Amino acid sequence: MRKLPVALALIPAAALITSCSDNGGAASGGSTAAQKPAVVTAEPVQSQAPQSQAAQAPQTQVKVVTDGLGDPFELAYAPDGRLWVSEKSGLKITRVDPQSGAKSTALDLTGKAFHSQDGQDGVLGFALHPDFGKGKGSDYLYLAYTYKNGNDSATKIVRYTAKDGQLSDEQPVLTGLPGHNQHQSARIRYGQDGKLYYSIGDQGHNYMADYCLPNHAQDLPTAAQVAASDWSLYQGKVLRINPDGSVPDDNPELNGARSHIYAYGMRNPDGMDFGGKDLYTAENGPLTDDEFNLITKGGNYGWPNVAGWKDDKAYVYSNWSQAKGGCEKLTYNPDPNTPPAEVPTTKETDFTKDMVSPLSTYGTTVESGHNFGTTPVCPDAASAYMCWPTMAPGSLKVYGDDVLVTSLKNGTVFRLSKDGKKYEELFRTVNRYRDVALSPDGKTLYIATDSEGQHMVRGDGGTPTTHLANPGAILAVPYDHNTTQ
């Protein structure tokens, strides 16, 4: 039987709601009227992760537009003047009036989509067709959601048609994709080349509860697997897909096969967006080395053999699935640098394949010998995660020259230059920031927050807490492009 240390059990959040909006959910096609939104203050807090280069977060006013959402995941300001948001655990697509906070349900997938308790599955990322709302007959929304496939979970990408604020006529694009309660990623973007791009995490294999499962981020399908529509090795990849679900003829040929895979070797690219023709991702590292990447055709990004740069700093690849005598009897240790003797390890510099290095690790790379254990601020194994150097990117959006990356641990938004050499922290609240959207005039930034702090968030003085200030909410803050760097 696989064993996890008791102290690694996830602690559920105790919700602390400060919004004045209506918490009730809307029936399909219905709406809820919101009261006057609350205004709270984001206090200036010295950045703790990244640990260098990021400026201190300034004080700013934060308005709660609406709350009562079921783990909002993707957020977009649509041409109809509404904020469209997917609810991961709420299993909906909801439209929100950015002024009043009133909500209406565009799509309810209850009974069709699947979300496991505290899992990273459910109704996930979406993208609007570039001609959405332009009267060209392309009012399409492309959505990823997980569903039950026998005894297992899987993910599908589908297309809906929008009309009068409702989504209908589900059309499959690609089904049977990997689906799990960890490391889903699940961001969709529509490229200037007319292709869909989709990020899939490594499903949490070789980590935590799934530490005995082999990690397939480096594995590539054969031509026979592609012909059989076997997408099981799409874990830890970025896909490039024709809108009808077929494989583009100009996709890279990898391992002697042309598949949907555009790039590979990724852990959990929770954020993905285009800046013009350039595709960027924000990727969660293990205990160190969150990554900001520029995605290239056929590029290998090194995971799980390399985290961040190939520098042998504070990371070795511990392959639990190949443990001598079997993995099941071993007790998992989250520190990849100190596995049991039965678990084989390789240094980053042992990885000899060509790989693409990140543009930045946001200051989350540390020297070997770093203490990943308990500290006075994080006194037990359950809270030690909060003192790891990572900041846990939740999403990435590009607006002009600004790259905005949300943090699930720090309750903040980081603004980066496209080369990754400069970044600053904009502000902070005690929330897990999942995604952002910018108003058409560029003056208001909307932020979606998780409903639970199951992995904790930094509270006052950097102390870990599961008490979120605004769970399951959309916040609004003033934004100014001209203050960057």
C-alpha positions in Angstrom: 0.0 0.0 0.0 1.4 3.4 -0.9 1.9 5.6 2.1 1.8 9.4 2.4 3.0 11.1 5.6 0.0 12.1 7.7 1.2 15.7 7.9 0.9 16.0 4.1 -2.9 15.7 4.2 -4.4 18.8 2.6 -6.2 21.2 5.0 -9.6 22.5 3.7 -10.2 26.2 3.6 -12.4 28.1 6.0 -14.2 30.6 3.8 -14.2 34.3 4.8 -16.3 36.2 2.4 -16.1 40.0 2.2 -18.1 40.6 -0.9 -21.6 42.2 -0.7 -22.8 40.4 -3.8 -25.5 37.7 -3.9 -24.1 34.2 -3.2 -26.9 32.4 -4.7 -26.4 30.5 -8.0 -28.5 31.1 -11.0 -30.6 28.5 -12.7 -29.6 27.7 -16.3 -30.4 30.8 -18.3 -31.4 32.7 -15.2 -29.6 35.6 -13.5 -28.9 36.9 -10.0 -28.8 40.6 -9.2 -25.9 41.8 -7.1 -25.9 44.4 -4.4 -23.4 47.3 -4.5 -19.9 45.7 -4.8 -17.7 45.9 -1.7 -14.4 47.8 -1.7 -11.5 46.4 0.2 -7.8 47.4 0.4 -4.9 45.4 -0.7 -2.1 46.1 1.7 1.5 46.5 0.6 3.4 43.4 1.5 7.1 42.7 0.8 7.4 40.0 -1.9 8.4 36.7 -0.5 8.3 34.6 -3.7 9.9 35.4 -6.1 12.6 36.2 -3.6 14.6 38.7 -5.7 14.1 41.4 -8.3 10.3 41.8 -7.6 9.4 45.2 -6.3 7.3 45.7 -3.2 3.6 45.5 -3.9 1.9 48.9 -3.6 -1.4 49.6 -1.8 -4.5 49.6 -4.0 -8.2 49.5 -3.7 -9.9 46.2 -4.7 -13.6 46.0 -5.6 -15.4 42.7 -5.2 -17.5 42.5 -8.4 -19.2 39.2 -7.5 -18.7 36.1 -5.5 -20.3 32.7 -4.8 -18.6 31.1 -7.8 -17.5 27.5 -7.8 -13.8 27.8 -8.3 -13.6 30.2 -11.2 -10.9 29.0 -13.6 -10.9 30.9 -16.9 -11.9 34.5 -17.2 -12.5 36.6 -20.3 -13.9 40.0 -21.1 -16.2 39.1 -24.1 -17.4 41.4 -26.9 -20.9 41.5 -25.4 -19.6 43.5 -22.5 -19.8 40.7 -20.0 -17.1 38.7 -18.1 -17.4 35.1 -19.1 -16.0 32.7 -16.5 -15.8 28.9 -16.3 -16.5 27.4 -12.9 -14.3 24.4 -12.3 -16.3 22.8 -9.4 -19.5 24.7 -10.2 -19.5 22.9 -13.6 -20.8 26.0 -15.4 -20.0 28.9 -17.7 -21.3 32.1 -16.2 -21.7 35.6 -17.5 -21.1 38.4 -15.1 -22.0 42.1 -15.5 -18.7 43.9 -14.6 -20.6 46.9 -13.2 -23.3 45.4 -11.1 -22.0 41.9 -10.5 -25.2 40.3 -11.8 -24.7 36.7 -12.9 -26.4 34.6 -15.6 -25.7 31.0 -16.5 -24.6 30.5 -20.2 -24.0 26.7 -19.8 -24.6 24.2 -17.0 -22.7 20.9 -17.4 -23.9 19.3 -14.1 -24.3 15.6 -14.7 -22.0 15.8 -17.8 -18.7 17.2 -16.6 -16.9 15.6 -13.6 -15.1 17.3 -10.7 -13.5 15.4 -7.9 -13.4 16.9 -4.4 -10.5 19.4 -4.1 -9.3 18.2 -7.6 -7.9 20.1 -10.5 -10.6 18.6 -12.8 -14.0 20.0 -13.9 -15.0 22.7 -16.3 -11.7 24.3 -17.2 -10.2 26.5 -19.8 -12.0 28.1 -22.8 -11.2 30.4 -25.7 -13.5 32.6 -27.8 -13.2 32.4 -31.6 -11.4 35.6 -32.9 -14.6 36.6 -34.7 -16.9 36.0 -31.7 -19.5 38.8 -31.6 -18.6 40.2 -35.0 -21.6 39.0 -36.9 -19.6 36.6 -39.1 -21.3 33.4 -38.0 -18.4 32.4 -35.7 -19.8 33.0 -32.3 -17.9 29.9 -31.0 -16.5 29.1 -27.6 -14.0 26.2 -27.3 -14.0 24.5 -23.9 -12.1 21.8 -22.1 -13.8 19.8 -19.4 -13.3 16.4 -17.6 -15.8 13.6 -17.7 -16.1 10.0 -16.5 -14.8 7.5 -19.0 -15.7 4.2 -17.5 -13.9 4.0 -14.1 -11.4 6.6 -15.2 -11.5 10.3 -16.0 -10.8 11.8 -19.3 -10.8 15.3 -20.9 -12.5 16.5 -24.0 -12.3 19.7 -26.0 -15.6 20.8 -27.5 -17.1 23.7 -29.4 -20.3 25.6 -28.5 -22.3 28.2 -30.3 -23.3 31.3 -28.4 -26.7 33.0 -28.9 -28.5 35.5 -26.7 -26.1 34.8 -23.8 -26.5 31.0 -24.0 -24.2 28.2 -25.2 -25.6 25.3 -27.1 -24.9 22.7 -29.8 -21.9 21.0 -28.3 -19.6 19.7 -31.0 -16.6 17.4 -30.2 -13.2 18.6 -31.2 -10.9 16.1 -29.4 -12.1 13.6 -26.9 -10.3 10.9 -24.7 -7.5 13.2 -23.6 -5.8 12.5 -20.3 -7.8 13.6 -17.3 -7.0 13.5 -13.6 -7.4 15.4 -10.4 -3.8 16.8 -10.5 -1.9 18.9 -13.0 -4.6 19.3 -15.6 -3.3 22.7 -16.9 -6.1 22.9 -19.5 -5.6 26.3 -21.1 -6.9 26.8 -24.6 -5.9 29.5 -27.0 -6.8 30.3 -30.6 -3.7 31.2 -32.6 -3.3 33.7 -35.5 -2.7 30.6 -37.6 -6.2 29.4 -37.1 -5.2 26.5 -34.9 -6.2 25.7 -31.3 -3.4 25.3 -28.7 -4.0 23.4 -25.6 -1.8 22.7 -22.5 -1.9 19.4 -20.6 0.0 18.9 -17.4 1.8 15.7 -16.4 -1.3 14.6 -14.4 0.7 14.7 -11.1 2.5 11.4 -11.9 5.6 10.7 -9.7 4.2 13.2 -7.2 2.2 13.2 -3.9 -0.7 10.6 -4.0 0.4 9.4 -7.5 4.1 9.1 -6.8 4.2 5.5 -8.0 2.8 6.3 -11.5 5.4 6.9 -14.2 5.8 10.4 -15.5 5.2 10.6 -19.3 6.2 14.2 -20.0 9.2 13.0 -22.0 7.4 10.1 -23.7 6.1 10.5 -27.3 3.4 8.4 -29.1 4.2 6.1 -32.0 2.5 6.4 -35.4 0.4 3.4 -34.5 -0.8 5.1 -31.3 -1.7 8.2 -33.2 -3.6 6.2 -35.8 -5.5 4.5 -33.0 -6.4 7.8 -31.4 -4.5 6.8 -28.3 -3.7 10.1 -26.6 -2.4 8.6 -23.3 1.1 10.0 -23.9 -0.1 13.6 -24.3 0.6 14.2 -20.6 3.0 17.1 -20.0 2.6 18.6 -23.5 1.3 21.6 -25.5 -0.9 20.5 -28.3 -1.7 22.2 -31.7 -5.0 21.2 -33.1 -7.1 21.9 -36.2 -10.5 23.3 -35.1 -12.1 20.1 -36.4 -9.8 18.0 -34.1 -7.5 16.7 -36.7 -3.7 16.9 -36.7 -2.2 19.8 -38.6 0.0 18.8 -41.5 2.7 21.2 -40.4 3.0 19.9 -36.8 6.4 18.7 -35.8 7.3 15.1 -36.5 8.5 13.6 -33.2 9.6 10.0 -32.5 8.8 9.2 -36.1 5.2 10.4 -35.8 3.2 13.5 -36.4 0.6 14.0 -33.7 -1.2 16.9 -32.0 2.0 17.4 -29.9 3.6 20.8 -30.5 6.0 20.9 -27.5 6.7 18.6 -24.6 8.6 18.0 -21.4 6.4 20.1 -19.1 5.2 19.7 -15.5 2.1 21.8 -15.1 1.7 24.8 -17.6 -1.2 26.3 -15.8 -0.8 29.5 -17.8 -0.7 29.9 -21.6 -1.3 32.8 -23.9 -0.2 34.4 -27.1 1.6 37.7 -27.4 1.2 38.2 -31.2 2.5 35.1 -32.8 4.6 34.1 -29.8 3.2 31.6 -27.3 4.2 31.8 -23.7 3.5 29.5 -20.7 3.7 29.8 -16.9 4.6 26.5 -15.4 4.5 25.2 -11.8 7.8 23.8 -10.6 8.2 21.1 -8.0 9.8 22.7 -4.8 11.7 25.2 -6.9 11.9 26.6 -10.4 8.6 27.9 -11.5 9.1 28.6 -15.2 8.2 31.4 -17.7 8.7 29.8 -21.2 8.5 30.8 -24.8 7.1 27.8 -26.6 8.8 26.6 -29.8 7.8 24.1 -32.4 9.0 20.7 -31.3 10.7 22.1 -28.2 11.6 19.8 -25.3 11.4 21.7 -22.0 13.2 19.1 -19.9 10.7 17.9 -17.3 10.9 15.6 -15.3 14.7 15.4 -15.8 15.2 19.1 -15.4 13.4 21.8 -13.4 14.2 25.3 -14.5 17.7 25.5 -15.9 20.0 22.6 -16.3 22.2 23.7 -13.4 22.1 20.9 -10.8 20.7 23.3 -8.2 18.4 21.9 -5.5 16.7 19.4 -7.9 17.3 15.8 -8.9 14.9 13.6 -10.8 13.7 10.9 -8.4 11.9 8.3 -10.4 9.7 6.6 -7.8 8.0 4.3 -10.4 11.3 2.5 -10.9 12.1 2.0 -7.2 14.0 -1.2 -6.5 11.7 -3.7 -5.0 8.6 -1.7 -6.0 7.3 1.7 -5.1 4.1 0.7 -3.2 5.8 -0.1 0.0 7.7 3.2 0.2 6.6 6.3 2.1 6.6 9.3 -0.1 8.9 12.2 0.6 8.1 15.4 -1.4 11.7 16.6 -1.3 13.2 15.2 -4.6 16.7 15.6 -3.2 16.3 13.1 -0.4 14.4 10.1 -1.7 14.7 6.6 -0.2 17.8 4.6 -1.3 15.5 2.4 -3.4 14.5 5.3 -5.7 16.8 5.9 -8.6 17.9 9.5 -9.2 19.6 11.5 -12.0 21.1 14.9 -11.9 19.9 17.6 -14.3 23.2 17.6 -16.2 22.8 13.8 -16.8 20.0 14.8 -19.2 21.7 14.9 -22.7 18.7 15.7 -25.0 18.4 19.1 -26.5 16.1 21.2 -24.4 14.6 24.7 -24.3 15.6 26.7 -21.2 13.1 29.0 -19.5 13.1 32.8 -20.0 12.8 33.2 -16.2 12.2 31.3 -13.0 10.9 34.4 -11.2 13.7 34.2 -8.7 12.5 30.7 -7.5 15.8 28.9 -8.3 17.8 28.3 -5.1 21.1 26.7 -4.3 21.6 23.1 -3.4 21.3 22.5 0.3 18.2 24.7 0.6 16.0 23.9 3.6 12.7 22.5 2.2 11.6 21.4 5.7 9.9 23.2 8.5 10.7 26.7 9.5 9.4 29.1 12.3 6.9 30.5 9.8 6.0 27.1 8.4 6.3 24.9 11.4 4.9 21.6 10.1 4.9 19.5 7.0 1.4 20.6 6.0 2.5 24.3 5.9 6.1 23.7 4.7 4.8 24.0 1.1 4.2 27.7 1.7 7.9 28.3 2.5 9.2 26.5 -0.6 10.7 29.1 -3.0 7.9 28.6 -5.6 5.1 31.1 -6.1 2.8 28.6 -7.9 1.7 30.3 -11.2 -2.1 30.1 -11.7 -2.4 31.6 -15.2 -0.7 33.8 -17.7 -2.2 36.5 -19.9 -0.4 38.9 -22.4 -1.7 42.4 -22.9 0.5 44.4 -25.2 4.0 44.4 -23.7 2.7 43.2 -20.3 2.8 39.6 -19.3 0.6 39.0 -16.2 1.1 35.9 -14.1 -1.1 35.1 -11.2 0.2 33.5 -8.0 -1.8 30.8 -6.1 0.5 31.0 -3.1 1.1 34.7 -2.7 -2.3 36.3 -3.6 -0.7 38.6 -6.1 -0.2 39.3 -9.8 3.3 39.6 -11.3 3.9 41.7 -14.3 6.8 40.6 -16.5 8.6 41.8 -19.6 8.4 39.4 -22.5 12.1 38.5 -22.2 11.5 37.5 -18.6 14.3 39.8 -17.3 12.1 42.2 -15.4 9.1 41.6 -13.2 7.3 43.4 -10.5 4.6 42.5 -8.0 1.4 44.7 -8.5 -0.5 44.2 -5.2 -1.5 41.5 -2.8 -4.6 40.1 -1.0 -5.1 36.9 1.0 -6.5 34.9 -1.9 -5.5 32.3 -4.5 -5.4 34.1 -7.8 -6.5 31.8 -10.6 -6.9 34.0 -13.7 -7.2 37.6 -14.9 -8.9 39.6 -17.7 -8.3 43.2 -18.7 -11.2 45.6 -19.6 -11.3 46.9 -23.2 -10.1 50.3 -22.1 -7.1 48.8 -20.3 -7.9 50.5 -17.0 -9.4 47.7 -14.9 -7.9 44.3 -14.2 -10.4 41.6 -13.2 -9.1 38.7 -11.1 -10.7 35.3 -10.4 -10.0 33.7 -7.1 -10.2 30.0 -6.0 -13.0 29.0 -3.7 -10.7 27.0 -1.3 -7.2 27.5 0.1 -6.6 23.7 0.3 -2.9 24.3 -0.3 -2.9 27.5 1.8 -2.0 31.0 0.9 0.3 33.6 2.5 -1.5 35.7 5.1 -0.4 38.6 7.2 3.3 38.6 7.7 3.7 35.7 5.3 2.2 33.2 7.8 0.4 30.4 5.9 -3.4 30.3 6.2 -6.4 28.6 4.6 -8.7 31.5 5.3 -9.2 33.3 2.0 -10.4 36.8 2.0 -12.6 36.5 -1.1 -13.2 32.9 -2.1 -14.8 32.1 -5.4 -14.9 35.8 -6.4 -14.1 38.2 -9.2 -12.2 41.2 -8.0 -11.5 44.5 -9.9 -8.5 46.7 -9.4 -7.3 49.8 -11.3 -4.6 49.1 -13.9 -2.1 51.2 -15.8 0.0 49.9 -18.6 2.3 52.8 -18.4 3.7 52.0 -15.0 5.3 48.8 -16.1 9.0 48.3 -15.3 
